[in-house]
Amino acid sequence: MLSDELKLLPAPESLKLFSGEFVLDLPVRIEGEPSFPGIAEAVLGKECVPGSGGIRFRTDPAFADEAYSLMVARDGVSVVARDLRGGRWALCTLAQIMERCGTRLPCLEIRDAPKFKVRGAMLDVTRGRVWTLDHLKDTIRKLASWKMNLVQLYFEHAFASKGNEEVWKDSSPVTPEEMRELDAFAADLGVELCACQNSFGHLTLFLLHDRYRPLAEIQPGMNFDSWGRLSGIPQSLAPDDPKALDFVRNLYESLLPNYSSKWINIGCDETLDLGFGRSRRKAAEIGLENVFAGFVSKLCAIVREMGRRPMMWADMPLRYPEIIEKLPPDLIYLLWGYDSNTPFAEWCGILKKTNREYWVCPGTCNWSSFLGDSTRRRENLKIAASAGIAGGASGYLVTDWGDGGHRQCWGPSLLGLAEAAHRAWSGLAPYSPDAAGLRAFGSERAAWWFEAAGDVDLSIKKAGIPGLYADFHLPWHQLDARATPAQAVYFRLARNAVRTLRDDIPADAPELLKREMKFAADFAGLAAERAVLRRESRVAELKELGRKMRPLIREFRELWLERSRPGGLDASAGKWEAAADELERIY
């Protein structure tokens, strides 16, 4: 057997194969730490009992944290690590070998260690889609098998916090009981479930309610610049309102007791309306950055009172590096960015000079897409690893957002999480889509399908034209001077590529995944057709396209409920329905 045939994810630092094999008898006999048989049974999925002649585990303080060696010889399996954490990761590797080889194990030696101390994934459960508990457990189980050791569930309003029922009642929220169950489930797999509650901006769904409206920075009659457009929709808390702090304290008091983790991500990103409303005068007097830093410092004080350590998205500190010295020294900075040229190296340089802890935070790049964004994802994940390793980042946290109602399918997200797990552990070692597909979907071809699917509109984007998803969300009649009929050629090519993919869905992919692939390809193909028709002013055919959307929307609703709770479904499906309505109203 060749080493490539094992298809290990993440790729180990060193792997040597030798002649011979060892047959691992069942039940698996374990020597070493008393608790190791229990860990082995959970990881390997086989009955494990104390005894000799199977797997020997010993600790060695000379090993680095979480590093391990795994040796398969003719007389048995040997695992050495500093402690049980490294032993667990060795078992994860052994489990993948057994998936390929059964109990007839090839003789080999693996030496392995992580490139990042913290290797995490953040899953959005608040922008429309709240995953079912079963789906979350399945995802955490996969992440643990890929040696990820931290998971965050991103909340704005979708946690069932005490006293806020009017806000979360229709969102099918995650309950305290579910969070405690998930926390214990993750801990058993060696994964830390870390609290994540946005605490400054991104609180619109609270602030639109009459009860919470007085806490907002933007009050009726006020406006701010929201991504180039004037908006009066509140996003952030008013930083000088004492009741705003009471509000956040209540969120923390509801959320934090359900976690065993010492950390909480307090968010604080994209406070776009700050300084445009109630804090305008103070921002003019002392500077917007100091208004921001003052409120964040108060949030951190609450967190410390509750015995936790805060982390935050670092867009404002990177924009105003001078405030870093004014913020609490224990605050962890999350350096996030999702482009192929995100300046992670520059950002790491800024933070390194301050002697503060920081993590690099790339993304799966699946949100706001039909089929993902493969090239951007690969480049983004890789440069984050490269800059983080060189720049001294202690953590690598991949994000999977749900912008626009979380309407994307799951496959490209899971593939992105698998690649991120490889980068977090193995750094710049060659990444294998075969290994990722096998471990994520049980299908190597599924990974290659998503890799190709995520680039169907790459030539469109390179030409400076909005991609399929972005173009689909422009009004059918909105065409700028560049949107000439000649552009239709690009979209015809994308349409043809999607049709080819639609006819080549891997037979060995799981049935639900195949349905999701078909749906995503059908919708992407429809978007490409719409782009062609609107550029060529073929109005009658555009109107017919609206009717063709209706069966796809019904399938979207059915697929949603396979992995997600019903809360948020009507609002998300409503975005598709509004697009169909627009086309059917053409006259």
Secondary structure, DSSP 8 states (H G I E B T S, - for coil): --GGGG--SS--SEEEEEEEEEE--SSEEEESSTTHHHHHHHHH-S-EEE-SSSEEEEE-TTS-TT-EEEEEETTEEEEEESSHHHHHHHHHHHHHHHHHHTTEEEEEEEEE--S-SEEEEEEE-SSS--B-HHHHHHHHHHHHHTT--EEEEEBSS-B--TT-HHHHTTS--B-HHHHHHHHHHHHHTT-EEEEEB--SSS-HHHHTSTTTGGGBSS-TT--EEETTEEE----SB-TT-HHHHHHHHHHHHHHGGG---SEEE------TTTTSSTTHHHHHHH-HHHHHHHHHHHHHHHHHHTT-EEEEE-HHHHHSGGGGGGS-TT-EEEEE--STT--HHHHHHHHHTTT--EEEE-B---SS-SS--HHHHHHHHHHHHHHHHHHT-SEEEEEE--HHHH-S-HHHHHHHHHHHHHHHHHTTS---HHHHHHHHHS-HHHHHHHHHHTTTTHHHHHTT---HHHHHTS-TT---TT--GGGHHHHHHHHHHHHHHHTT--TTS-HHHHHHHHHHHHHHHHHHHHHHHHHTT-HHHHHHHHHHHHHHHHHHHHHHHHHB-STTHHHHHHHHHHHHHHHHT--
